């Protein structure tokens, strides 16, 4: 199978130009439902792993908790850092590498910001990072698209024009992945730019197995942003609430390894 080109698209300024104009009127209500469900205690530390340019992270920080957002796109993190406050911080970080250990009470990976790595090991490493960043009894909120639903009700090709730039998007799927092709027509560039990405067709069973591997055990499964019941085909989302039940011994201090070193990479 050819290399997945997700990194080129995720770190492109065109992704932000396209989606920065897209509003999500249900985002705050979804976060409110989650917060009412998990009820983080006063003084909790929150993490959004894969935060993009930080819209949801800012909502989380608005609850008054110390909140961290991480993303591997320097363009996204540069934009997010403009909104940093005393209790809100952003870091450039590749989720496949360890982050702060046994530190957070509540972690999020939302809006299908997963599934794009080339190998199962990389996906497992990303979940291991999140599990390792949680304190014992910490909660992980995972939100992915429901594979069965999008096989039954595929998203069609479309074209959008944003600030004079044309985005032509083609979508298809095979036995293992959903594929996207994005052709960007920018008048400032001589030739169209072509981006590709694919996402794994994870099922609830796949995700449960990966979470269990890293000591995260499923407590709730929902099928939409209203936290309705999950159905393998009829609901659009796969939202999993899991709890960390194992302790990562030996990492009692807050540490950061954003480039794989054993010392703090940001100091």
DAJOSUL-V869212 format. One record per helix or strand of 3 or more residues. SS is the DSSP state (A for helix, B for strand). FROM is the first residue (numbers start at 1). LEN is the number of residues. Records with the same first field share a line. If there is no record, write none. Layout:
BEGIN
SS->FROM-LEN + FROM-LEN
END
This chain:
BEGIN
A->6-5 + 13-7 + 27-12 + 55-7 + 74-8 + 120-14 + 147-6 + 204-10
B->45-5 + 66-6 + 88-5 + 104-6 + 134-12 + 158-5 + 165-9 + 177-9 + 193-8 + 216-7 + 237-8
END
